[in-house]
Amino acid sequence: MQNIVDSIYQEMRSRTDRGKVANYIPQLACVDPNQFALTVVTPEGKVYSAGCADTLFSIQSISKVFTLTMALGKLGDALWARVGREPSGDPFNSIVQLEHESGIPRNPFINAGAIAIADAIMGHNEPKESLAEILHFVRFVANDESISIDEKVAQSEMMTGSRNASLAHFMASFERLENPVEKVLGTYFHHCSISMTTEQLAKAGLFLVSNGTNQSTGSRVVPEHRARRINSLMLMCGHYDGSGEFAYRVGLPGKSGVGGGILAIAPGKASIAVWSPGLDKIGNSKLGTEALEMLVHETGWSIFGH
């Protein structure tokens, strides 16, 4: 496995077309696009890494996997009255469907959906309490107390977050939010600003590899059926309107973020995190996707078989 990871790293190092970094969030615009990291963690906790696997990056929308998991823990299936489970086919920050569908977002991974999830997690708590809870959960699943929120990225998002604010206000106009828009947005922007390394991120995904249990720590995170459902949502909706392309090329449940990270789950086999800041036109990591495609080709881990 280490040889496979190393060879993918060498191949990615030599590629010149690396996509473009997200420039609409100032803090992300200044990230060096030449960085690349890949980590594969097996269910029992063996770690195989290459590249800058201990460099922190902004996980952005990958955090939505963890907030969805928390919201399902709090509300169970009642959550689905507030957010749908279908692929959107539109960009992650689109407002179009919200109008047609009475302010109910199409799925938990587009921005509107994740704002609805943040609102659900909050109950009637303040953002500070909710963020402490989110951070506690992410640290728990990653088994790492050092994970934190990058305040500079959070501030950067709040300054440039007009589109997300309009999504939230639009949902509020349909009475879909229980908390004040500003508080929900504060929670949302901050959880998207969690910083992790590929090693931390891959470990955080382990509970989705083994039916809801992190085998390396022995802790059950979610029931088996819920892990399966989270994986299915990642496969269908985890890459926005590029989800079909990702399923076609990689064939694994995955969740991307505009920080250039991707968390991918090979059920029963491994949790995989890859990071390369340059994005394709849809907003998914260009080299990250190519690296995962190579990994699946080498290992035969696609959920659709060899």
Kinemage of the C-alpha trace (Angstrom):
@kinemage 1
@onewidth
@group {chain A} dominant
@subgroup {mainchain}
@vectorlist {calphas} color= white
{ca met a 1} P 0.000 0.000 0.000
{ca gln a 2} L 2.823 2.423 0.814
{ca asn a 3} L 4.303 1.767 -2.636
{ca ile a 4} L 0.965 2.560 -4.296
{ca val a 5} L 0.595 5.788 -2.282
{ca asp a 6} L 4.189 6.809 -3.097
{ca ser a 7} L 3.782 6.141 -6.814
{ca ile a 8} L 0.565 8.205 -6.944
{ca tyr a 9} L 2.382 11.044 -5.171
{ca gln a 10} L 5.255 10.929 -7.677
{ca glu a 11} L 2.806 10.937 -10.586
{ca met a 12} L 0.879 13.927 -9.182
{ca arg a 13} L 4.086 15.869 -8.533
{ca ser a 14} L 4.907 15.731 -12.231
{ca arg a 15} L 1.507 17.036 -13.412
{ca thr a 16} L 1.490 20.632 -14.602
{ca asp a 17} L -2.252 21.234 -14.987
{ca arg a 18} L -3.219 21.565 -11.331
{ca gly a 19} L -6.503 23.505 -11.543
{ca lys a 20} L -7.065 26.881 -9.865
{ca val a 21} L -7.256 27.688 -6.148
{ca ala a 22} L -10.530 29.101 -4.797
{ca asn a 23} L -9.990 32.847 -5.143
{ca tyr a 24} L -13.348 34.125 -3.857
{ca ile a 25} L -12.308 33.436 -0.247
{ca pro a 26} L -9.220 35.636 0.266
{ca gln a 27} L -7.543 33.296 2.785
{ca leu a 28} L -7.800 30.372 0.360
{ca ala a 29} L -6.567 32.424 -2.598
{ca cys a 30} L -3.073 32.634 -1.099
{ca val a 31} L -2.552 28.869 -0.641
{ca asp a 32} L 0.358 27.408 -2.655
{ca pro a 33} L -1.225 25.252 -5.405
{ca asn a 34} L 1.872 23.029 -5.697
{ca gln a 35} L 1.129 21.179 -2.477
{ca phe a 36} L -0.217 17.629 -2.529
{ca ala a 37} L -0.953 15.082 0.175
{ca leu a 38} L -2.508 11.630 0.235
{ca thr a 39} L -3.297 9.473 3.268
{ca val a 40} L -4.881 6.023 3.374
{ca val a 41} L -5.935 4.638 6.777
{ca thr a 42} L -7.093 1.038 7.181
{ca pro a 43} L -9.888 0.032 9.609
{ca glu a 44} L -7.399 -1.095 12.244
{ca gly a 45} L -5.635 2.273 12.042
{ca lys a 46} L -2.585 1.626 9.825
{ca val a 47} L -1.566 4.870 8.120
{ca tyr a 48} L 0.010 5.203 4.667
{ca ser a 49} L 0.886 8.751 3.626
{ca ala a 50} L 2.795 10.663 0.968
{ca gly a 51} L 3.378 14.353 0.318
{ca cys a 52} L 2.622 17.025 2.909
{ca ala a 53} L 0.251 14.849 4.937
{ca asp a 54} L 0.936 16.822 8.111
{ca thr a 55} L 0.171 20.239 6.574
{ca leu a 56} L -3.064 21.808 7.826
{ca phe a 57} L -5.625 22.923 5.260
{ca ser a 58} L -9.168 24.271 5.405
{ca ile a 59} L -11.583 21.335 5.115
{ca gln a 60} L -14.481 23.606 4.084
{ca ser a 61} L -17.453 21.526 2.864
{ca ile a 62} L -15.965 18.232 4.028
{ca ser a 63} L -17.090 19.398 7.477
{ca lys a 64} L -20.665 18.863 6.240
{ca val a 65} L -20.186 15.081 6.601
{ca phe a 66} L -19.580 15.558 10.324
{ca thr a 67} L -22.393 18.069 10.861
{ca leu a 68} L -24.832 15.788 8.989
{ca thr a 69} L -23.767 12.899 11.241
{ca met a 70} L -24.404 15.051 14.322
{ca ala a 71} L -27.778 16.313 13.074
{ca leu a 72} L -28.952 12.744 12.405
{ca gly a 73} L -27.859 11.844 15.935
{ca lys a 74} L -29.978 14.664 17.354
{ca leu a 75} L -33.065 14.559 15.144
{ca gly a 76} L -33.006 11.127 13.506
{ca asp a 77} L -35.222 10.824 10.445
{ca ala a 78} L -37.127 13.975 11.437
{ca leu a 79} L -34.163 15.802 9.872
{ca trp a 80} L -35.477 14.922 6.403
{ca ala a 81} L -38.439 17.254 6.854
{ca arg a 82} L -35.896 20.095 6.742
{ca val a 83} L -33.551 18.994 3.966
{ca gly a 84} L -33.843 16.616 0.996
{ca arg a 85} L -31.744 13.650 -0.087
{ca glu a 86} L -31.519 14.167 -3.840
{ca pro a 87} L -28.597 15.296 -6.015
{ca ser a 88} L -29.007 18.914 -7.044
{ca gly a 89} L -27.416 19.090 -10.497
{ca asp a 90} L -26.761 22.767 -9.741
{ca pro a 91} L -23.685 24.573 -8.367
{ca phe a 92} L -23.176 24.280 -4.600
{ca asn a 93} L -24.258 27.880 -3.967
{ca ser a 94} L -27.286 27.976 -6.286
{ca ile a 95} L -30.481 29.644 -5.101
{ca val a 96} L -32.675 28.466 -8.002
{ca gln a 97} L -34.054 25.258 -6.484
{ca leu a 98} L -34.822 26.858 -3.136
{ca glu a 99} L -37.454 28.978 -4.824
{ca his a 100} L -39.104 26.052 -6.592
{ca glu a 101} L -38.966 23.848 -3.501
{ca ser a 102} L -40.306 26.264 -0.889
{ca gly a 103} L -37.006 26.895 0.871
{ca ile a 104} L -36.182 23.219 1.522
{ca pro a 105} L -32.638 22.524 0.255
{ca arg a 106} L -32.178 19.560 -2.075
{ca asn a 107} L -29.503 17.789 0.034
{ca pro a 108} L -27.303 18.321 3.131
{ca phe a 109} L -24.089 18.945 1.167
{ca ile a 110} L -24.976 21.966 -0.960
{ca asn a 111} L -24.500 25.225 0.942
{ca ala a 112} L -28.206 25.810 1.599
{ca gly a 113} L -28.508 22.263 2.926
{ca ala a 114} L -25.534 22.647 5.216
{ca ile a 115} L -26.955 25.936 6.535
{ca ala a 116} L -30.188 24.059 7.356
{ca ile a 117} L -28.110 21.362 9.090
{ca ala a 118} L -26.217 23.982 11.134
{ca asp a 119} L -29.578 25.397 12.227
{ca ala a 120} L -30.765 21.891 13.214
{ca ile a 121} L -27.628 21.204 15.267
{ca met a 122} L -27.916 24.505 17.120
{ca gly a 123} L -31.295 23.803 18.678
{ca his a 124} L -31.544 27.050 20.596
{ca asn a 125} L -27.891 27.289 21.570
{ca glu a 126} L -25.562 30.154 20.764
{ca pro a 127} L -23.028 29.697 17.914
{ca lys a 128} L -20.186 29.444 20.430
{ca glu a 129} L -21.773 26.464 22.194
{ca ser a 130} L -22.709 24.815 18.903
{ca leu a 131} L -19.179 25.196 17.530
{ca ala a 132} L -17.685 23.741 20.701
{ca glu a 133} L -19.972 20.751 20.194
{ca ile a 134} L -19.027 20.371 16.499
{ca leu a 135} L -15.323 20.629 17.295
{ca his a 136} L -15.694 18.126 20.119
{ca phe a 137} L -17.324 15.659 17.705
{ca val a 138} L -14.678 16.085 14.992
{ca arg a 139} L -11.908 15.623 17.580
{ca phe a 140} L -13.697 12.514 18.858
{ca val a 141} L -14.034 10.824 15.437
{ca ala a 142} L -10.453 11.741 14.498
{ca asn a 143} L -9.196 10.766 17.969
{ca asp a 144} L -7.186 13.997 18.015
{ca glu a 145} L -7.666 16.851 20.483
{ca ser a 146} L -5.456 19.275 18.531
{ca ile a 147} L -7.967 19.950 15.711
{ca ser a 148} L -9.161 23.547 15.660
{ca ile a 149} L -10.925 26.269 13.669
{ca asp a 150} L -8.866 28.727 11.594
{ca glu a 151} L -10.258 32.109 12.672
{ca lys a 152} L -8.649 33.930 9.727
{ca val a 153} L -10.465 31.703 7.233
{ca ala a 154} L -13.737 32.111 9.163
{ca gln a 155} L -13.436 35.906 9.094
{ca ser a 156} L -12.512 35.755 5.412
{ca glu a 157} L -15.666 33.730 4.724
{ca met a 158} L -17.872 36.074 6.700
{ca met a 159} L -16.568 39.052 4.743
{ca thr a 160} L -17.261 37.399 1.381
{ca gly a 161} L -20.338 35.381 2.363
{ca ser a 162} L -23.087 37.416 0.683
{ca arg a 163} L -24.309 34.502 -1.426
{ca asn a 164} L -24.583 32.235 1.616
{ca ala a 165} L -26.332 35.008 3.544
{ca ser a 166} L -28.859 35.343 0.733
{ca leu a 167} L -29.484 31.566 0.784
{ca ala a 168} L -30.083 31.706 4.535
{ca his a 169} L -32.381 34.749 4.337
{ca phe a 170} L -34.317 33.104 1.516
{ca met a 171} L -34.829 29.970 3.629
{ca ala a 172} L -35.836 32.140 6.595
{ca ser a 173} L -38.469 33.828 4.402
{ca phe a 174} L -40.111 30.385 4.088
{ca glu a 175} L -39.755 29.974 7.879
{ca arg a 176} L -37.294 27.099 7.412
{ca leu a 177} L -34.781 28.288 10.035
{ca glu a 178} L -35.354 28.243 13.788
{ca asn a 179} L -32.440 30.504 14.721
{ca pro a 180} L -31.591 34.057 13.614
{ca val a 181} L -29.841 34.064 10.224
{ca glu a 182} L -26.687 35.774 11.559
{ca lys a 183} L -26.203 33.130 14.239
{ca val a 184} L -26.752 30.237 11.823
{ca leu a 185} L -24.265 31.762 9.366
{ca gly a 186} L -21.710 32.284 12.145
{ca thr a 187} L -21.929 28.588 13.000
{ca tyr a 188} L -21.790 27.543 9.337
{ca phe a 189} L -18.811 29.713 8.357
{ca his a 190} L -16.836 28.591 11.381
{ca his a 191} L -17.397 24.856 10.958
{ca cys a 192} L -16.311 25.182 7.319
{ca ser a 193} L -13.103 26.771 8.628
{ca ile a 194} L -11.909 23.729 10.572
{ca ser a 195} L -8.275 22.971 9.674
{ca met a 196} L -7.018 19.415 9.383
{ca thr a 197} L -4.215 17.419 7.820
{ca thr a 198} L -4.940 14.530 5.455
{ca glu a 199} L -3.903 12.138 8.253
{ca gln a 200} L -6.395 13.662 10.688
{ca leu a 201} L -9.128 13.751 8.054
{ca ala a 202} L -8.634 10.149 6.945
{ca lys a 203} L -8.786 9.013 10.582
{ca ala a 204} L -11.963 11.058 11.107
{ca gly a 205} L -13.629 9.100 8.302
{ca leu a 206} L -12.881 5.655 9.751
{ca phe a 207} L -16.328 5.230 11.312
{ca leu a 208} L -17.843 5.280 7.809
{ca val a 209} L -15.522 2.459 6.674
{ca ser a 210} L -16.667 -0.068 9.277
{ca asn a 211} L -20.444 0.264 9.611
{ca gly a 212} L -20.407 3.153 12.046
{ca thr a 213} L -17.595 1.944 14.322
{ca asn a 214} L -14.058 3.282 14.473
{ca gln a 215} L -12.275 -0.075 14.834
{ca ser a 216} L -8.942 1.486 15.736
{ca thr a 217} L -10.418 3.128 18.850
{ca gly a 218} L -13.271 0.686 19.409
{ca ser a 219} L -15.889 3.439 19.609
{ca arg a 220} L -19.243 3.183 17.885
{ca val a 221} L -20.090 6.543 16.339
{ca val a 222} L -23.382 5.811 14.562
{ca pro a 223} L -25.619 2.751 14.018
{ca glu a 224} L -24.804 0.604 11.009
{ca his a 225} L -27.781 1.740 8.916
{ca arg a 226} L -26.852 5.392 9.427
{ca ala a 227} L -23.257 4.906 8.265
{ca arg a 228} L -24.606 3.261 5.129
{ca arg a 229} L -26.975 6.164 4.483
{ca ile a 230} L -24.311 8.821 5.014
{ca asn a 231} L -22.096 6.980 2.522
{ca ser a 232} L -24.929 6.843 -0.013
{ca leu a 233} L -25.480 10.601 0.300
{ca met a 234} L -21.749 11.203 -0.154
{ca leu a 235} L -21.791 9.123 -3.331
{ca met a 236} L -24.805 10.918 -4.805
{ca cys a 237} L -24.279 14.475 -3.602
{ca gly a 238} L -20.734 14.815 -2.205
{ca his a 239} L -19.272 16.549 -5.252
{ca tyr a 240} L -22.167 18.870 -6.100
{ca asp a 241} L -22.988 18.797 -9.812
{ca gly a 242} L -19.778 16.795 -10.346
{ca ser a 243} L -21.044 13.899 -8.207
{ca gly a 244} L -21.963 11.725 -11.179
{ca glu a 245} L -18.561 12.306 -12.759
{ca phe a 246} L -16.821 11.410 -9.476
{ca ala a 247} L -18.898 8.231 -9.099
{ca tyr a 248} L -18.086 7.335 -12.702
{ca arg a 249} L -14.339 7.933 -12.373
{ca val a 250} L -13.659 6.941 -8.762
{ca gly a 251} L -16.650 4.870 -7.660
{ca leu a 252} L -16.420 5.684 -3.950
{ca pro a 253} L -18.515 7.777 -1.564
{ca gly a 254} L -16.648 11.061 -1.254
{ca lys a 255} L -16.970 14.635 -0.059
{ca ser a 256} L -14.990 17.505 -1.502
{ca gly a 257} L -14.250 20.980 -0.183
{ca val a 258} L -13.128 24.145 -1.969
{ca gly a 259} L -9.981 24.092 0.175
{ca gly a 260} L -8.866 21.297 -2.178
{ca gly a 261} L -9.509 18.362 0.117
{ca ile a 262} L -11.503 15.204 -0.575
{ca leu a 263} L -12.509 12.551 1.952
{ca ala a 264} L -13.308 9.237 0.253
{ca ile a 265} L -14.598 6.057 1.871
{ca ala a 266} L -13.864 2.542 0.606
{ca pro a 267} L -16.329 0.557 2.765
{ca gly a 268} L -14.584 -2.231 4.654
{ca lys a 269} L -11.218 -1.259 3.155
{ca ala a 270} L -9.989 2.231 4.041
{ca ser a 271} L -10.649 5.892 4.703
{ca ile a 272} L -8.771 8.094 2.238
{ca ala a 273} L -7.994 11.799 2.391
{ca val a 274} L -6.339 13.705 -0.408
{ca trp a 275} L -5.471 17.382 -0.674
{ca ser a 276} L -4.434 19.469 -3.646
{ca pro a 277} L -5.614 23.109 -3.553
{ca gly a 278} L -6.178 23.556 -7.304
{ca leu a 279} L -9.818 23.037 -8.274
{ca asp a 280} L -11.555 21.993 -11.484
{ca lys a 281} L -14.331 24.112 -13.038
{ca ile a 282} L -16.980 22.668 -10.714
{ca gly a 283} L -14.966 23.391 -7.558
{ca asn a 284} L -13.539 19.958 -6.750
{ca ser a 285} L -9.816 19.222 -6.310
{ca lys a 286} L -8.416 18.437 -9.765
{ca leu a 287} L -5.397 16.381 -8.740
{ca gly a 288} L -7.266 15.002 -5.740
{ca thr a 289} L -9.813 13.410 -8.060
{ca glu a 290} L -7.080 12.125 -10.399
{ca ala a 291} L -5.157 10.640 -7.458
{ca leu a 292} L -8.259 8.832 -6.174
{ca glu a 293} L -8.946 7.525 -9.670
{ca met a 294} L -5.408 6.082 -9.740
{ca leu a 295} L -5.770 4.624 -6.244
{ca val a 296} L -9.004 2.833 -7.110
{ca his a 297} L -7.465 1.544 -10.332
{ca glu a 298} L -4.483 0.125 -8.386
{ca thr a 299} L -6.503 -1.372 -5.509
{ca gly a 300} L -9.805 -2.345 -7.141
{ca trp a 301} L -11.648 -0.606 -4.301
{ca ser a 302} L -14.498 0.870 -6.374
{ca ile a 303} L -17.819 -0.085 -4.789
{ca phe a 304} L -18.904 -1.149 -8.287
{ca gly a 305} L -16.234 -3.878 -8.498
{ca his a 306} L -13.042 -4.196 -10.525
